[in-house]
């Protein structure tokens, strides 16, 4: 048995007719019939019942069909991987801004060491979910909470909490950062970039009797940190971040977790 004969069996089973199957495979009908007969002879079982109206699978054929499909799929995937290794087709990894730290640098170092070409694409969590669902990304680092389609596998790879990031000049001499300090001038990402987390952060303020004033919405984390460093407001960041002129304080309870 080889992949070509498995493919012949699959197409005949799907078409239920040798003539249509031969046309679909781009071959004459006699060689296709001979291929099926050879497979039946080698296996020692009949795969198809022949009738005037066409063909249908026997019990043996029904048992073989799923494995034949799996074998063809595996062969196709193996060929794609071999061609990708030669062409250095990159592994496409999406990254949300809060996830630039954490496990990503280690992953990139390991990929480089193993000769794996990586293409890093910065995109919001929602943009990545759409791209992953449609096969435009191979892997994504997302910032929860989010609702992922059932066909995507989600793995928690980090437990860094979100903490308060405030200008250093506003916390000089303070042992703790009052939540009202963030509520006065809050810099946040646009709601459409992470509606669940956006709502969770605002709810966090409301449960403490505060209604924050959002002075600016910024899509990317680095420009947000520049604004904080300039003293124009405060925000929430992953705990691993601590650039100059910004103090990340853990004494304000976290409204969510990043990964």
N, C-alpha and C positions, 0 to 999 in steps of 0.2 A: 504494500500500500504506500502511496505517496500523496503529496498535497494536491496534485492535479486530479487524482482519482477521487480524493475526498471532495474536492470542489465540484466535480461532475455529479457525485451522489447528491450533494446539497441542492444544486440547481435543478436536477431531475425531480427531487422530492418537492421542491417549491413550485415547479411548473406543472407537475403531474402529467407531463407529455414530453416524449423524446424530441419531437420536432421543434417545439417551442424552446426546450432546454438547449438544443443544439444551436438554434438561432441566437439565443442569449449568450452562449459561450463563444460564438463566432467560429463554429466548426461544423462539419458535415454530420448528419445523423448516424451513419454506419460506424464511424470511429467512436462516437459517444456510446452507442449500444455495446460495442466491443469492450470499451473501458469498464462499463458497469458489469458485464458478464465476467471479465477478468477479476474484478473485485469480488464478485460472488464466488468465483471458483477458488480464489486465494483464501477467502474467509471460511468457505465451506458452508455458507448459508445463502438463502435467497433474500435479497434486500427489497425487491419490488414484486408486487403482483401485477402482471400484465393483463389488461382487458382491452376490448375494442375501443373504449372511451379514453384510454390512457393508462397510467400506472399509479399505484399507491403503495405506500410503505408496508412491508410485513412487520411483524413484531420485532424481528431482528433489525430491520431497517430503522424502526423507531428508536431502538436502543442505541444504534450506532450514530444517528444524526446529531445529537447534542455534542458528542465527542468529536465528530468530524468538524463541526462548526468551531469548536474550541481549538482544534489542531490548526485549522486554516487561520483563525484569528491570531494564534501564537506565532505562526510562521510569518504572517503579515507584520506583526509587531517587531519580530526579530529583524526582519529586513529593514524596517524603518529605523530601528536603533543602529543597525550597521551603517546605513547611509548617513544618519545624523552624526555618527562618530567621525566619518570622513569629512563631512561638510561643516563640522563643528556647529551644528544648529544649537543655539543657546537654550538653556533651561530658563524659562521666563518666570521671574519671581516678583510678585507685587508686594509693595511695602507701604503701609500707612505711616504718616509722619511720626506718631508716638512709638512706632515699632522699629525705628532706625537703630535704637540701642537694644540691649538684651542679647538674644542668641544670634541675631543676624550676622554680626562681624565674625563670630566663630564659624558659622556656616559658610561664609564667603571664603575664609581662610582654608577650610577643609576642601572646598570645591576647587580652589586654585591649586592646592597641593595634589589633588587627584586628577588634574587636567580637565576638569569639567567647566565648560564655558557658561557663565551666568550672565543673564541680562536682568538688571534690577530696574523695575518700573515703579516709580512713586505714584500712588493712587489712593484715593479715599477708600474706606472700608466698603461702602456701597458700590463704588466703581469696581472694586476687586471682586465682589460677589457676582456681579454681572459677567465680568470677564472670565472668572473661573467656571461659571455655569455654561458658558459658550465656548470654552476651550481656548480662550485667548491668553490665559495664564496657566502655568503648570503648578504653581504654589503661591500662596498668599499669606502675608503676615498682617492680620487684621486686629482692629481695636474693638473689643466687646463693650457693651452687649450688642448683638446683632442676631438676625434670623437668617440662618443659612439654609439653602435648599437641601432636601433630604439626600440628594445624590452626592453632596459634598461631604467629605470627612473632616471634622473639626477636632484638632488636638490642642490642648492647653500647653503651651511651651514656656510660659513665664508667669510669675506671680508678683511682678512689680506693681505696687499700688500707685494710683494717681495721688499726688500730693500737691500742696499749694506752692506756687512759685511767685514770689513777690520781689519788688525792687529792694536792694539792700538798704537804701537810705530810709525806707519806711519801717524796717524792723530793727534799726540800730538801738541797742539797749533793751530790746524786748526778749523776754524768755519764752513767750508764746505769741502766736499770731492770731488775733481775734478774727472770726469769720467775717465780721462786718468790714474788715479792711479789704477783703476781696470783693465783697458785695458792692462797695462804693464805686469801684472802677474795674469791671471784669472784662477780660479779653477772652473770646471763645471762638470756636470753629463754627462755620455755618450749620444750621440745623440739618439741612439735607445731607450733609456729609456723615452724620452719625445721629439720626433722630433719637434712638433709644438712649444713648449716653448723654446727649444734649438734655433730654427730658429728665434723666436721672440726676444730673448736676443741678438743674434748676429746682427739682424737688428737694434736693439736699438742703438748699438754702431755705426753701419755704418751710420745711420742718423745723427750722431754727428761727422762724418768724422774720425772715429777711427776704427782700425782693431785690435781686441784684440789678445794677445798672450796667448793661453790656455796652461798653464804649466803642468796641470794634469787633468785627468778626473776620478772622484770618484763616485761610484754608490750610496753610503749612505751619509746622511747629517752629521752624527756625525763625521766620519773620515774627512770629508771636513772641519768642524769647527776646528778640531784639527790641520789641516794643516794651516788654517788661523791664529789660535792662535800662531802657531810656526813661523809666519811671512813669510810663503812660498808663499802667494798669497792672493787674495781676491775673494769673491763670492757674490751670492745673496741668501738671506734667508727670511723666513716669519718674519714679524715684531715682533712676540712674542718672538723671540729667542734672548738671550743676555748672552752667557756663558762667563766665565772669559777669559781675554786676547783677547777678541774680542769686537770690537765696531760696533754696528749696527747703521748706519746713514741713516736718512730719506731724506737728502737733495739732493740725486741723484734720479731722477724720476724713478718710478717703471716700469719695462718692462712687468709686468704681475701680476696676482692675484692668490692667493693660496686658496685651500679649502680642 
